[in-house]
């Protein structure tokens, strides 16, 4: 049995003025990530909802070991994290155990992170919306994930044209919070996201999940570096 791909959606709360040095730290981390044997995605941007020194990332792996052992054990990761601590880039508490590293861990439950028919599939400057849905009860999350996966299929079917706007619509099942399901949506521009929000697919989705969800959050970011949906560099 093949395990689902493993993803981390990371929100890293930076101190004022931290964005420029974070860009430097991420350059090294993205470069080494592309070479790691379990690597799928390492894609980062800055917050658009009032915290410009906070960064959002999608880390993807073909197996959880790629995150918990592989990436964290590289010399590059250790060196870049040493510089993060040295420059005090986090807002409140420094160090890997800081609450300023807000991570959610997921299995891929449906949808797609990249499309083969997208000419800009590997663009590093796309717009991202992370949409969290909390089911009204644990037993409702399975239903919620099914609705989200159906919406992902509808998005893919609707976008069979040269003008691809929805580049990612990954349905993610949180592994610690049994009520949380997240959709990672990447569009070429913020205007494309706003256009997508006005579509029947998105409006129908929100209407369908309303009776089975307790809460929803949308977090927007502008990407500036990374890779997404790559083939595993090598077989370990």
N, C-alpha and C positions, 0 to 999 in steps of 0.2 A: 504494500500500500504506500502510495506517495503522499508525503505530508504536504499540507498547504504551505505556500510561501509565508514567511514571517515578516511583519512590518512593525516599525516603531514610528509613531508620530511624536515628535519632540518639540516642546516649547521651551526655549532657553531665555530666561529673563535677564537681560543685560543691564549694566549700569548706564547712566547717561554718558553719551559719547563713545559707547563700546562698539558700534557697528563697524567702523573702519578696521580696528584690530581683529574683530571677529572674522571679517572677510579674509584677513591674512591667515588666521588659524585654519579656517575652512579650506583654503587653497591646498594646504598640505594634506588635510584629512580626506578631501575628495580625491586627490591624486592617488593616495594609497588605497582608498576604498575600491577604485576601479580595478585594482590588481588582486583583490582578495578572492579566494576560490569560491566562497559562498555568496559573493556580492551581487545584488540585484539593483538597488537604488541607493543614492546618497545625494539628496536634492534639497537645497536650502534657499530661504528668502527672508526678508525682513517684514515685520508686522505692519499692517495697514490700518489698524484699528486704535491708534493712539499711543502705541508703544514702539516707536521706530527703532529703538536699540534692542528690542526683543526679536529673536530669530525663531523661525519655524522650519523644521526639517522632516523629511520622509527618509527613513532608513529601511531598506528592504534586503532580505536574505533568503536564500533557498533553503536554509535550515536555521533554527534559532541559535545553533552553535556559532554561526557566523557573527552574530552580535555579541553573545555573552562571553565567548572565548576568543574568537578570531580577531575581530576588530579591536576590542579593548586591550588585547595583548600585544599589538604591534608597537614597535619602537616609535613610529611616527605619532600614534595616538598618545603615548605616554609623554613624548616631548611637547606636542602641541598643548596638552592639558597642563603641563608644567608652566608653559608660557601664559595660559589662561589664568592660572592661579597667581603667577608672578605679576601680571598686569591688572589683577583684580577686575576681571571682565564681568563677573556676575553681580547682580544688584545687591543682594542681601548677605549671602553666605558663600564663601569660596570653598572649592573642593568638590570631588565627584559625588559626595553624599548630599550636596546642597539641595534644598527644596526649590531653588531657582532652575534646576533641571526637572521639568515636568514632562514625564514620559508616559505614553500609553503603549502597551504591547498588544499586538493583534495577529490573528490568522487572517489570511485573505479568504473571504467568504463568497466573493463574486465580483463581477465587473472586470475592469482592465486598468493597468497603469500606463500602457502605451499601445498605440494602434499602428498596425503595419501600413495602413493607407494614409498616414499623417506625414506630410512632407516636412513638418516642423517637429517631429516626434522627440527629437533630442535637443530642442531649444532649452537653453539654460536661463531664459528670462521670461518664463510664462507666469501667469497669474494663478494663484492657488486659493481655493476655499476648502477649509476643513470643516465639515458639518457633522456635529455630534448629535445623535438622537438617543435619548434614554427611554427605554421601554417602561410602560406604566407598572409592569411587574416582570419578574424573571421569566415567567412562562410566556410572556408576550414577545421576548426578543427573537425567538425563532421566526415568528410571523413577521416581525419587523425586518429581519434580514432577508426574508423571501421577497417582501415588497421592494426593498432596495435593489436586490439582484434583478428583479423583473424590470425595474426602471433602468438599470445599467444596460440590459439587453435592448430596451427601447431606444436608449441614447445611441447605441452602436448601430442599430438598424436605421435610425433617422439620419445618420451622418455619412451615408455612403455617397459622398460628393467630393469634388476637389477642395472645397472650402471647409476644411475640418476646423471646428472651433472647440469642441470638447475633446481634449487630448487624453485625459484620465478620468475614470469614474470607478474608483476602486472601493468595493464594499468590504469593510473591515470589522471583524468580531473581536472585541476587547477580551483579553484573557483573564483579567482580574476582576473587572466590574461586569457582572453577568447581566446587567441591564443595558449596557452601552454598546451601540453600533455606530460606526463612523463612516462617512463617505468622503474620500479624498478626491476632490474635483480640480482638475487642471485645465485651464483654457488659455488660448494664445494671448489674450489681453483681458484687462478688467472689463472693457466694453463687451467682450464676448460672454463673460460670466453674467453680466447684467442682462444681456440679450437672452441667455439661457434661462435665467430666472423667470422670464416672461413666457416661456414655452408651456404648452399644454402638458408635456411630460413632467416638468418640475412642479407645476401647479397641482396636477393630479396626484403626484407622489405625496406632496405635503398634505393634501386633503385626505388621502388614504391612511396615512400614518397618524393623523390627528387623534383618533379614538384610542390608539394603543401606545401613545407616547406621553411621558410626563413632562419632558423638557427638551428643548432644542437649542443649540448654540452654533453660530457661524463665525469662524475666524478666518480673516483674509490676510494673505501675504503676497509679496512680490518677489519672485525667485531671482537669484543672481548668480548661482553657481551649482554645479553638480552633474550627476548622471542619473538616468531613470530607466528602469525596465531592461537592463542589459542582460545578455546571455552570461551564464556563469563563466568567469575567465578560464577556469581549469577544473578538472575533476580532482577533488582532494584524495 
